[in-house]
């Protein structure tokens, strides 16, 4: 009876040496797994840092490149803006004389047409049945001390016929004065047909103290005036001059506009 009892424990439980062997194996496996996990954790922490460093360097290079690109673009834009500003200033200075030349060539704003075609003047035929009254007006700017007036108040002409009129200017002061004049024609639409062969406008005129001079205006009305339906009811044309004292930086008003 006792023998089975003594033998049973040895059958139910493994020997101590076997248990020790299994424990050692388990410890080895756990130690290997622990070292492996620690190594992975270490590598996992190190790798992102390297990738972050590389990313930061790449972004830094991109930022420097963008800054240089923006600087180049800004310099180009500033160059264009400066060139445009210089061009606008030049155009502003040239606008008035260019506009005057255009007005004189086209008669815009009541400006008499400057210059003439010699052949046209010699061959044009007067329109005898269309008589026009030409009246003359003279003004001076508030700062101008000259006495300025037309020698005749009116004359009668026909389209295609030349005519001569005179203005008189006097300097009543004790100092020399240089004057310059502008002109226009009323009605404005008739300006394109009012052609001046000789005129004193837009030219500096110097008068010494108490000097007095006569200034001629040689002109004609283009025969096409009679063919323009807009001129059908026009029978009177007024030629007006205004003298200003010529000063440095003085800006004359544009033809056809007020002198205020």
C-alpha positions in Angstrom: 0.0 0.0 0.0 2.8 2.4 0.8 4.7 1.7 -2.4 2.1 3.2 -4.8 1.9 6.3 -2.6 5.6 6.8 -2.8 5.8 6.2 -6.4 2.7 8.5 -7.4 4.3 11.9 -6.6 7.3 11.1 -8.8 4.9 10.4 -11.6 2.7 13.5 -11.1 5.4 16.1 -10.7 8.5 16.4 -12.9 11.9 16.1 -11.4 13.5 19.2 -9.9 16.2 19.3 -12.5 13.6 19.5 -15.3 11.9 22.4 -13.6 15.2 24.2 -13.3 16.0 23.6 -16.9 12.6 25.0 -18.1 13.0 28.1 -15.8 16.5 28.8 -17.3 15.1 28.5 -20.8 12.2 30.8 -20.0 14.5 33.4 -18.5 16.8 33.3 -21.5 13.8 33.8 -23.8 12.4 36.7 -21.7 15.9 38.3 -21.6 16.2 38.0 -25.4 12.8 39.5 -25.9 13.5 42.3 -23.5 16.8 43.2 -25.2 15.1 43.0 -28.6 12.3 45.3 -27.5 14.8 47.8 -26.0 16.8 47.8 -29.1 13.8 48.5 -31.2 12.7 51.3 -28.9 16.1 52.8 -29.0 16.2 52.7 -32.8 12.6 54.0 -33.0 13.6 57.1 -30.9 16.8 57.7 -32.9 15.5 57.4 -36.4 12.8 60.2 -36.2 15.4 62.6 -34.9 17.6 62.0 -38.0 14.7 62.3 -40.3 13.6 65.5 -38.5 17.1 66.9 -38.9 17.2 66.1 -42.6 13.7 67.7 -43.0 14.8 70.8 -41.2 17.8 71.2 -43.4 15.7 70.7 -46.5 13.2 73.3 -45.3 16.0 75.7 -44.5 17.4 75.3 -48.0 13.9 75.8 -49.5 13.4 78.9 -47.4 16.7 80.5 -48.4 15.9 79.8 -52.1 12.4 81.3 -51.7 13.9 84.4 -50.0 16.4 84.9 -52.8 13.6 84.5 -55.4 11.4 87.0 -53.6 14.3 89.5 -53.4 14.9 89.1 -57.1 11.2 89.6 -57.9 11.0 92.7 -55.6 14.0 94.3 -57.3 12.4 93.7 -60.7 9.1 95.1 -59.6 10.8 98.2 -58.1 12.7 98.7 -61.4 9.5 98.6 -63.4 7.7 100.9 -61.0 10.6 103.4 -61.1 10.7 103.3 -64.9 6.9 103.9 -65.0 7.2 106.8 -62.6 9.9 108.5 -64.7 7.9 107.9 -67.8 4.8 109.4 -66.3 6.8 112.5 -65.2 8.2 112.9 -68.7 4.7 112.6 -70.2 3.3 115.1 -67.8 5.9 117.7 -68.9 5.3 116.8 -72.6 1.5 116.7 -72.4 0.8 120.4 -72.6 3.1 121.2 -75.7 2.0 118.0 -77.4 -1.7 118.8 -76.8 -1.1 122.3 -78.2 0.5 120.9 -81.3 -2.5 118.5 -81.7 -4.9 121.4 -81.2 -3.1 123.5 -83.7 -3.1 120.7 -86.2 -6.8 119.6 -85.7 -8.5 122.8 -84.5 -9.7 121.0 -81.3 -10.9 123.3 -78.5 -11.4 126.3 -80.7 -7.7 126.4 -81.6 -6.9 127.9 -85.0 -5.0 125.6 -87.2 -1.3 126.5 -87.4 0.6 126.4 -90.6 -0.7 126.2 -94.2 -0.3 124.6 -97.5 1.2 127.1 -99.9 -0.3 125.4 -102.9 -3.7 125.2 -101.3 -3.6 129.0 -100.5 -2.7 129.8 -104.0 -5.3 127.6 -105.7 -8.3 127.9 -103.3 -11.4 129.6 -104.6 -13.2 132.1 -102.4 -16.9 131.4 -101.6 -18.2 134.8 -102.5 -21.8 134.2 -101.4 -20.8 133.3 -97.8 -19.7 136.4 -95.9 -18.4 136.0 -92.4 -17.8 138.6 -89.7 -14.5 138.1 -87.8 -14.3 139.9 -84.5 -11.2 140.3 -82.4 -10.7 140.2 -78.6 -7.7 140.9 -76.4 -7.1 140.1 -72.7 -4.2 140.1 -70.3 -3.6 137.9 -67.3 -3.9 139.6 -63.8 -0.2 139.6 -63.3 0.6 141.0 -66.8 1.2 144.8 -66.9 1.0 145.3 -70.6 -1.6 147.3 -72.4 -2.9 144.9 -75.1 -5.8 145.5 -77.6 -6.8 144.8 -81.2 -6.3 147.5 -83.8 -9.7 146.7 -85.4 -12.8 145.3 -83.7 -14.1 143.4 -86.7 -13.5 142.7 -90.4 -15.5 140.8 -93.1 -14.1 137.9 -95.1 -15.3 135.0 -97.2 -14.1 131.4 -97.0 -11.1 130.9 -99.2 -9.9 134.5 -98.9 -6.8 135.7 -96.9 -7.1 138.5 -94.4 -4.7 140.6 -92.3 -5.4 142.0 -88.8 -3.3 143.7 -86.1 -3.0 143.8 -82.3 -1.1 146.4 -80.4 0.9 145.8 -77.2 2.6 148.4 -75.0 4.8 148.1 -71.9 4.0 151.1 -69.7 6.4 150.1 -66.9 10.0 151.2 -66.3 11.3 147.6 -66.6 11.5 145.2 -69.6 8.8 142.5 -69.6 8.6 139.3 -71.7 5.1 138.2 -72.6 3.7 135.1 -74.3 0.2 134.6 -75.6 -2.4 131.9 -76.1 -5.5 132.1 -78.4 -8.8 130.4 -79.3 -11.6 130.7 -81.7 -15.4 130.9 -80.9 -17.4 128.9 -81.8 -15.0 126.1 -81.1 -16.2 124.0 -84.0 -14.9 126.7 -86.4 -11.4 126.4 -85.1 -10.5 123.6 -87.5 -11.3 126.0 -90.5 -9.5 129.0 -89.1 -6.0 128.8 -90.6 -3.2 131.2 -89.5 -0.4 131.9 -92.0 1.5 134.3 -89.6 0.9 134.7 -85.9 2.6 135.9 -82.7 1.1 133.2 -80.4 3.2 130.9 -78.2 6.3 133.0 -78.9 8.0 135.1 -76.3 7.7 138.9 -77.0 10.1 141.2 -75.2 9.1 144.8 -74.7 11.4 147.4 -73.2 10.2 150.1 -70.9 7.4 152.1 -72.6 7.9 150.3 -75.9 4.9 149.7 -78.1 4.6 147.3 -81.1 2.1 146.1 -83.6 1.6 142.4 -83.9 0.1 141.0 -87.2 -2.2 138.0 -87.7 -2.4 136.8 -91.3 -5.1 134.1 -91.7 -7.9 132.6 -93.9 -11.0 130.5 -93.5 -10.8 127.2 -95.3 -13.4 126.9 -98.2 -14.6 123.6 -96.7 -16.2 125.7 -94.0 -19.1 126.3 -96.3 -19.6 122.6 -96.9 -19.9 121.6 -93.2 -23.6 121.3 -92.1 -22.6 122.3 -88.5 -21.4 125.7 -89.8 -24.6 126.5 -91.7 -25.8 129.0 -89.1 -22.4 130.4 -88.2 -22.0 133.9 -89.4 -19.6 135.4 -86.8 -16.3 134.0 -85.6 -14.3 135.6 -82.7 -10.5 135.3 -82.5 -9.3 135.9 -79.0 -5.7 136.4 -77.6 -4.6 136.5 -74.0 -1.1 137.6 -72.9 0.8 136.3 -69.9 4.1 137.4 -68.4 6.7 134.8 -69.3 8.2 133.4 -66.1 10.3 130.4 -65.3 7.9 127.5 -64.6 4.9 129.4 -66.0 2.3 127.0 -67.3 0.0 128.4 -70.0 -3.6 127.2 -70.1 -4.6 124.8 -72.8 -6.4 126.2 -75.8 -10.1 126.3 -75.5 -10.2 126.4 -71.7 -10.6 129.2 -69.2 -7.7 131.3 -68.0 -8.6 131.2 -64.3 
